[in-house]
């Protein structure tokens, strides 16, 4: 179990920023006038969307991957790197390994969106797939990653449960606070998706340091609510078979390094039904022209749900974690108004 002395800190995030800047420009913080009106906010309050779809890999995961490879580059040496990923960390790690001249072998579920396979291969990684439908019984994902690590003498990376990954992701939080500070804005609510916790824990370190009074809202699918269950029980809870169209939010549990940070800073945890996430995907496309994946739209769904008490006098920031969804599936979600929200 991670101890207090081994947890990532805001100092780690600040140290990671120049490493990230060498390869990535800040993801945009977009003001949503449409959400301000939809939510009935008082004049002077703003809603901002932190859109990680603008990164080279279409998601936030590339930040943590870059910092991890940088910090492990000597240990890796001439060896390969391996990890398991639902897709966005796969392409992020592929991108990072390409920058540092490292070989990457990624384990991905057989039903991952094709766009995530394509991006991962585009940056040079090799891919092995596993049967996700039975993984909760077989444990094939972890066994395959461990087999690659052993047979290829590869260094194993975690997509979220690692201090270097957390610190790299937290650079996005510094981007948010820096942008708000430059405009003289205050923050009252920060809304972020949570799964393994690598995105939110990193951002919380940065945001709590600049805006300690802000409410930190964690959002997850109602069929993958391990974090909500963990908060209720006071300890990490694993889900045997998480289910949701949000393929990037289907970790079995929150990481050990992430859990203490989340437990310390999260103000509210809520769950969203997939049908509401699809509604939010349509809403964002209609009002902003953005095609975002379900895992990225769930924060917008939470704001539109009325489940968050938005009273306050500061701004609201919602994270769009990624945009990687296949064309056919996106069109289906936009056109299908039935209650069937199962992935194609």
C-alpha positions as CSV (number, residue, x, y, z in Angstrom):
1,X,0.0,0.0,0.0
2,X,1.3,3.5,-0.9
3,X,2.4,5.5,2.1
4,X,2.2,9.3,2.6
5,X,6.0,9.6,1.9
6,X,5.7,7.9,-1.5
7,X,2.8,9.9,-2.9
8,X,3.1,12.4,-5.7
9,X,3.1,16.0,-4.7
10,X,2.5,19.4,-6.4
11,X,6.3,19.8,-6.5
12,X,6.5,16.7,-8.6
13,X,3.9,18.2,-11.0
14,X,5.9,21.4,-11.3
15,X,9.1,19.4,-12.0
16,X,7.3,17.5,-14.7
17,X,6.1,20.6,-16.5
18,X,9.3,21.5,-18.5
19,X,9.5,17.8,-19.5
20,X,6.0,17.9,-21.0
21,X,6.5,21.3,-22.6
22,X,9.4,20.0,-24.7
23,X,6.8,17.9,-26.6
24,X,3.4,19.3,-26.0
25,X,1.8,22.8,-26.0
26,X,-1.0,23.3,-23.4
27,X,-4.4,21.9,-24.2
28,X,-7.0,24.7,-24.6
29,X,-9.3,26.0,-21.9
30,X,-12.5,26.8,-23.8
31,X,-15.2,29.1,-22.4
32,X,-18.7,27.6,-22.9
33,X,-21.2,30.4,-23.1
34,X,-23.8,27.7,-24.0
35,X,-23.2,25.9,-20.7
36,X,-23.3,29.1,-18.7
37,X,-26.8,29.8,-20.1
38,X,-27.9,26.2,-19.8
39,X,-26.9,26.1,-16.1
40,X,-28.5,29.5,-15.4
41,X,-25.3,30.9,-13.9
42,X,-25.2,34.4,-12.4
43,X,-23.6,37.1,-14.6
44,X,-19.8,37.1,-14.1
45,X,-19.4,33.3,-13.6
46,X,-17.8,31.3,-16.4
47,X,-17.8,27.6,-17.4
48,X,-14.5,26.4,-19.0
49,X,-13.9,23.1,-20.8
50,X,-10.4,21.7,-20.6
51,X,-10.2,19.9,-23.9
52,X,-7.5,17.2,-24.1
53,X,-8.8,16.1,-27.5
54,X,-6.3,18.6,-28.9
55,X,-3.2,16.6,-27.9
56,X,-1.4,14.6,-30.6
57,X,-3.0,11.4,-29.3
58,X,-6.5,12.9,-28.6
59,X,-6.4,12.5,-24.9
60,X,-4.7,13.5,-21.6
61,X,-2.9,10.2,-21.2
62,X,0.1,11.4,-23.3
63,X,1.2,13.7,-20.5
64,X,1.6,11.0,-17.9
65,X,3.2,8.7,-20.4
66,X,5.8,11.3,-21.4
67,X,6.8,12.0,-17.8
68,X,7.0,8.3,-17.0
69,X,9.3,7.5,-19.9
70,X,11.5,10.5,-19.2
71,X,11.9,9.5,-15.6
72,X,12.5,5.9,-16.5
73,X,14.6,6.3,-19.6
74,X,17.9,5.2,-18.0
75,X,16.3,2.1,-16.4
76,X,14.7,1.3,-19.8
77,X,17.9,1.7,-21.7
78,X,17.8,-0.6,-24.7
79,X,14.9,-2.6,-23.3
80,X,11.3,-2.4,-24.5
81,X,8.4,-0.8,-22.6
82,X,5.0,-2.6,-22.0
83,X,1.7,-1.7,-20.4
84,X,-2.0,-2.6,-20.6
85,X,-4.4,0.0,-21.7
86,X,-8.0,0.5,-22.9
87,X,-6.5,2.6,-25.6
88,X,-5.6,6.2,-24.7
89,X,-2.6,5.3,-22.5
90,X,-1.6,2.9,-25.3
91,X,-1.3,5.7,-27.8
92,X,0.2,8.1,-25.2
93,X,2.9,5.6,-24.3
94,X,3.5,4.9,-28.0
95,X,4.0,8.6,-28.6
96,X,6.3,9.0,-25.6
97,X,8.4,6.0,-26.6
98,X,8.7,7.3,-30.1
99,X,10.1,10.6,-28.7
100,X,12.7,8.8,-26.7
101,X,13.6,6.1,-29.2
102,X,12.1,3.2,-27.2
103,X,10.2,0.1,-28.3
104,X,6.7,-0.2,-27.0
105,X,4.5,-3.3,-26.8
106,X,1.0,-2.6,-25.6
107,X,-1.7,-4.9,-24.4
108,X,-5.2,-3.7,-25.4
109,X,-8.7,-5.1,-25.2
110,X,-10.0,-6.8,-28.4
111,X,-13.0,-4.4,-28.5
112,X,-11.1,-1.1,-28.2
113,X,-12.2,1.5,-30.7
114,X,-10.4,1.2,-34.0
115,X,-9.2,4.8,-33.7
116,X,-7.3,3.9,-30.6
117,X,-5.6,0.9,-32.3
118,X,-4.7,3.2,-35.2
119,X,-3.2,5.9,-33.1
120,X,-1.2,3.4,-31.1
121,X,0.3,1.8,-34.2
122,X,0.8,5.2,-35.9
123,X,3.3,6.2,-33.3
124,X,5.1,2.9,-33.7
125,X,4.0,0.6,-30.9
126,X,3.3,-3.1,-31.3
127,X,-0.1,-4.4,-30.0
128,X,-1.2,-7.6,-28.3
129,X,-5.0,-8.0,-27.6
130,X,-6.9,-9.9,-25.0
131,X,-10.6,-11.0,-24.6
132,X,-12.0,-8.3,-22.3
133,X,-15.3,-10.0,-21.9
134,X,-13.8,-12.8,-19.9
135,X,-10.8,-11.0,-18.4
136,X,-12.5,-10.7,-15.0
137,X,-12.5,-14.5,-14.9
138,X,-9.2,-15.3,-16.7
139,X,-7.0,-12.4,-15.7
140,X,-5.6,-12.6,-19.3
141,X,-4.8,-8.9,-19.4
142,X,-2.3,-8.9,-16.6
143,X,-0.9,-12.3,-17.5
144,X,-0.2,-11.2,-21.1
145,X,1.5,-8.0,-19.9
146,X,3.6,-9.9,-17.5
147,X,4.5,-12.5,-20.2
148,X,5.7,-9.7,-22.5
149,X,7.7,-8.1,-19.7
150,X,9.4,-11.4,-19.1
151,X,10.0,-12.7,-22.6
152,X,10.9,-9.3,-24.1
153,X,12.7,-8.1,-21.0
154,X,10.4,-5.1,-21.1
155,X,9.9,-2.5,-18.4
156,X,6.3,-2.4,-17.2
157,X,4.4,0.9,-17.0
158,X,1.1,1.5,-15.2
159,X,-1.5,3.6,-17.0
160,X,-2.5,5.4,-13.8
161,X,-1.0,3.8,-10.6
162,X,2.4,5.5,-10.7
163,X,3.7,8.8,-9.2
164,X,5.4,9.8,-12.5
165,X,2.2,9.2,-14.4
166,X,0.2,11.2,-11.8
167,X,2.7,14.1,-11.9
168,X,2.7,14.2,-15.7
169,X,-1.1,14.3,-15.8
170,X,-1.0,17.0,-13.2
171,X,0.7,19.4,-15.6
172,X,-2.8,19.8,-17.2
173,X,-3.9,21.1,-13.8
174,X,-1.1,23.7,-13.8
175,X,-2.3,24.8,-17.3
176,X,-5.8,25.3,-15.9
177,X,-4.7,27.3,-12.8
178,X,-2.3,29.3,-14.8
179,X,-4.9,30.3,-17.4
180,X,-7.4,31.3,-14.7
181,X,-4.8,33.2,-12.8
182,X,-3.8,35.1,-15.9
183,X,-7.4,36.2,-16.4
184,X,-7.9,37.1,-12.7
185,X,-10.5,34.3,-12.3
186,X,-11.4,32.3,-9.3
187,X,-12.5,28.6,-9.3
188,X,-15.5,27.3,-7.4
189,X,-16.0,23.9,-9.0
190,X,-13.7,21.4,-10.7
191,X,-15.4,18.5,-12.4
192,X,-13.4,15.5,-13.6
193,X,-13.9,11.8,-14.6
194,X,-12.4,9.2,-12.4
195,X,-11.4,5.6,-13.1
196,X,-8.0,4.4,-12.0
197,X,-7.5,8.0,-10.8
198,X,-4.4,9.0,-12.7
199,X,-6.1,12.0,-14.3
200,X,-8.0,13.4,-11.4
201,X,-5.3,12.8,-8.7
202,X,-2.7,14.7,-10.7
203,X,-5.1,17.6,-11.4
204,X,-6.1,17.8,-7.8
205,X,-2.6,18.3,-6.7
206,X,-2.3,21.3,-8.9
207,X,-5.7,22.8,-8.5
208,X,-6.0,22.4,-4.7
209,X,-2.6,24.2,-4.4
210,X,-4.0,27.3,-6.2
211,X,-7.7,27.1,-5.3
212,X,-8.0,25.2,-2.0
213,X,-11.6,26.3,-1.5
214,X,-12.8,24.9,-4.8
215,X,-15.2,21.9,-4.8
216,X,-13.7,18.9,-6.5
217,X,-16.3,16.7,-8.2
218,X,-15.5,13.1,-9.3
219,X,-17.7,11.5,-11.9
220,X,-17.9,7.9,-13.1
221,X,-20.4,5.7,-14.9
222,X,-23.1,4.1,-12.7
223,X,-21.9,0.6,-14.0
224,X,-18.3,1.3,-13.0
225,X,-18.6,3.1,-9.6
226,X,-15.7,1.6,-7.8
227,X,-14.6,5.0,-6.6
228,X,-18.0,5.9,-5.1
229,X,-18.1,2.5,-3.4
230,X,-14.5,3.1,-2.1
231,X,-15.4,6.5,-0.6
232,X,-18.5,4.9,1.0
233,X,-16.5,2.1,2.6
234,X,-13.4,4.1,3.4
235,X,-11.1,1.8,1.5
236,X,-10.4,0.8,-2.1
237,X,-13.1,-1.4,-3.6
238,X,-12.7,-3.5,-6.7
239,X,-15.5,-4.2,-9.2
240,X,-15.4,-7.6,-10.8
241,X,-17.0,-6.6,-14.1
242,X,-17.4,-2.8,-14.7
243,X,-19.7,-2.0,-17.6
244,X,-20.2,1.2,-19.5
245,X,-19.9,2.8,-22.9
246,X,-17.1,4.9,-21.3
247,X,-14.4,2.5,-22.3
248,X,-11.7,4.7,-20.7
249,X,-13.4,4.5,-17.3
250,X,-13.5,0.8,-16.8
251,X,-10.6,0.1,-14.4
252,X,-11.4,-2.5,-11.8
253,X,-10.3,-0.2,-9.0
254,X,-8.6,3.1,-8.1
255,X,-4.8,2.9,-8.0
256,X,-3.0,2.6,-4.7
257,X,-1.0,5.8,-5.3
258,X,-4.1,7.7,-6.5
259,X,-6.5,6.7,-3.7
260,X,-5.0,8.8,-0.8
261,X,-4.9,11.9,-3.0
262,X,-8.5,11.4,-4.2
263,X,-9.8,10.7,-0.7
264,X,-8.1,13.8,0.6
265,X,-9.4,16.3,-2.0
266,X,-12.6,15.0,-3.6
267,X,-15.6,16.9,-2.3
268,X,-18.4,15.0,-4.1
269,X,-18.5,11.7,-6.0
270,X,-21.4,11.0,-8.4
271,X,-22.4,8.5,-11.0
272,X,-24.0,9.0,-14.4
273,X,-26.0,6.7,-16.6
274,X,-24.7,5.9,-20.1
275,X,-27.9,7.4,-21.7
276,X,-27.1,10.7,-20.1
277,X,-23.5,10.6,-21.3
278,X,-24.8,10.0,-24.8
279,X,-27.1,13.0,-24.4
280,X,-24.1,15.1,-23.4
281,X,-22.2,14.0,-26.4
282,X,-25.0,15.2,-28.6
283,X,-25.2,18.5,-26.6
284,X,-21.5,19.2,-27.0
285,X,-21.6,18.5,-30.7
286,X,-24.6,20.7,-31.2
287,X,-23.3,23.6,-29.2
288,X,-19.6,23.4,-29.8
289,X,-19.1,21.2,-32.8
290,X,-16.8,18.9,-30.9
291,X,-16.8,15.1,-31.3
292,X,-15.8,13.7,-27.9
293,X,-15.7,10.1,-26.6
294,X,-18.1,9.0,-23.9
295,X,-15.3,9.1,-21.2
296,X,-14.8,12.7,-22.1
297,X,-18.5,13.6,-22.2
298,X,-19.4,12.3,-18.8
299,X,-18.3,15.5,-17.0
300,X,-20.6,17.5,-19.2
301,X,-23.4,15.0,-18.5
302,X,-22.8,15.6,-14.8
303,X,-23.2,19.3,-15.1
304,X,-26.4,18.9,-17.2
305,X,-27.8,16.3,-14.7
306,X,-28.5,18.8,-12.0
307,X,-26.7,16.5,-9.5
308,X,-24.1,19.1,-8.6
309,X,-24.8,22.0,-6.3
310,X,-23.3,24.8,-8.4
311,X,-23.9,27.6,-6.0
312,X,-20.9,29.9,-5.5
313,X,-19.2,32.9,-7.0
314,X,-16.3,31.4,-8.9
315,X,-15.9,29.7,-12.3
316,X,-16.5,26.0,-13.2
317,X,-14.0,23.9,-15.0
318,X,-15.0,20.5,-16.6
319,X,-12.4,18.2,-18.1
320,X,-12.9,16.7,-21.5
321,X,-10.5,13.8,-21.2
322,X,-10.4,12.7,-24.8
323,X,-12.0,12.5,-28.2
324,X,-11.1,9.1,-29.5
325,X,-14.3,7.4,-30.8
326,X,-14.9,5.7,-34.1
327,X,-16.9,7.6,-36.7
328,X,-19.5,4.9,-37.0
329,X,-20.1,4.7,-33.3
330,X,-20.3,8.4,-32.9
331,X,-22.8,8.8,-35.7
332,X,-24.9,6.0,-34.0
333,X,-24.9,7.8,-30.7
334,X,-25.9,11.1,-32.4
335,X,-28.7,9.5,-34.3
336,X,-30.0,6.9,-32.0
337,X,-32.5,8.3,-29.5
338,X,-33.5,5.0,-28.1
339,X,-32.6,3.8,-24.6
340,X,-30.2,1.2,-26.0
341,X,-26.8,2.7,-25.2
342,X,-24.8,-0.5,-25.7
343,X,-21.6,-0.1,-27.8
344,X,-21.8,-1.4,-31.3
